[in-house]
C-alpha cells in the first residue's frame, strides 16, 4: 500500500515538518526520532537473541 518513499516525497515531508515545528524545534524533533528508532532496533535485536535461548531451554 505504501511503497518506498522517493526523493520528492521526502522533500515534501521535510518541508511540512519545517512549517509545523519551525527551524528551532526541528533538530530536537530529529534527535528524539533518532533515539526512538535506536531504542526500537535495540529492543528488536534483544528479542531476537532472547527467542533462540528460550527455544533451547524448552528442549
Secondary structure, 3 states (H helix, E strand, C coil): CCCCCCHHHHHHHHHHHHHHHHHHHHHHHHHHHHHHHHHHHHHHHHHHHHHHHHHHHHC
